[in-house]
Amino acid sequence: MKNALAITIKGRVQGVGFRFSAVNKAQQLGLKGFVQNRIDGSVYIEAEGDPEDLNEFVQWCWQGPPSARVDDITKQEIPVRDYHRFGVQ
């Protein structure tokens, strides 16, 4: 069964390669969706896939790439949209 999450990451997460690292991690886990920078300095992700893989992805988001500093993450379940890939928007 496929689940979907909306994830917002706050901290020093823009300009540190977070989006591209998130794409690599999501693709490793077989997740689909997208990642984008938000005007408020956060990173927003919609990811869908196996619940265990989503949990692993959220745990990765708490670290992100080496130069990131994650202060807070919020996540909520959203409807599955059947994305075909995971990419940057």
C-alpha positions in Angstrom: 0.0 0.0 0.0 1.3 3.5 -0.9 1.1 6.4 1.4 1.9 10.1 0.9 3.3 12.8 3.1 3.7 16.6 2.9 7.0 17.5 4.7 8.2 20.9 5.6 11.8 21.3 6.8 12.9 24.5 8.6 16.4 25.6 9.5 19.4 26.3 7.3 18.1 24.2 4.4 18.4 26.5 1.4 21.7 27.0 -0.5 23.2 23.9 1.1 22.2 21.3 -1.5 19.2 20.0 0.4 16.9 19.6 -2.6 19.3 17.7 -4.7 20.4 15.5 -1.8 16.7 14.8 -1.1 16.1 13.8 -4.7 19.0 11.3 -4.4 17.8 9.8 -1.2 14.2 9.6 -2.4 15.3 7.9 -5.6 17.4 5.4 -3.6 14.2 4.6 -1.6 12.0 4.4 -4.6 9.8 7.3 -3.6 8.0 9.6 -6.0 7.1 13.3 -5.6 8.9 16.6 -5.5 11.0 18.9 -3.4 11.0 22.7 -3.6 12.3 25.8 -1.8 9.7 28.0 -0.2 9.9 31.8 0.0 10.0 31.6 3.8 13.4 29.8 3.7 11.9 26.3 4.3 12.0 23.3 2.0 8.7 21.6 1.1 8.5 18.0 0.0 5.6 15.8 -1.2 6.7 12.2 -1.1 4.8 9.0 -1.7 5.7 5.3 -1.5 5.9 2.5 1.0 5.3 3.5 4.6 8.7 2.1 5.8 10.5 4.0 3.0 8.7 7.2 3.9 9.7 6.8 7.5 13.3 6.3 6.5 13.1 9.4 4.3 11.7 11.5 7.1 14.5 10.4 9.4 17.0 11.3 6.7 15.4 14.8 6.4 16.3 15.4 10.1 20.0 15.4 9.0 19.9 16.3 5.3 23.2 17.1 3.6 26.3 17.8 5.7 26.1 21.6 5.5 22.4 21.7 6.5 21.0 22.5 9.9 17.5 21.2 10.5 15.6 22.9 13.3 12.1 21.5 12.8 10.1 19.2 10.6 6.4 19.0 10.2 4.7 16.2 8.3 1.1 15.3 7.5 -0.5 12.6 5.5 -1.9 13.8 2.1 -3.8 12.0 -0.7 -1.7 9.9 -3.0 -1.3 11.7 -6.4 0.6 8.9 -8.3 3.7 10.9 -9.2 5.8 9.3 -11.9 9.2 10.4 -10.5 10.9 12.4 -7.8 12.3 15.7 -8.8 13.0 19.4 -8.0 10.2 21.9 -8.6 
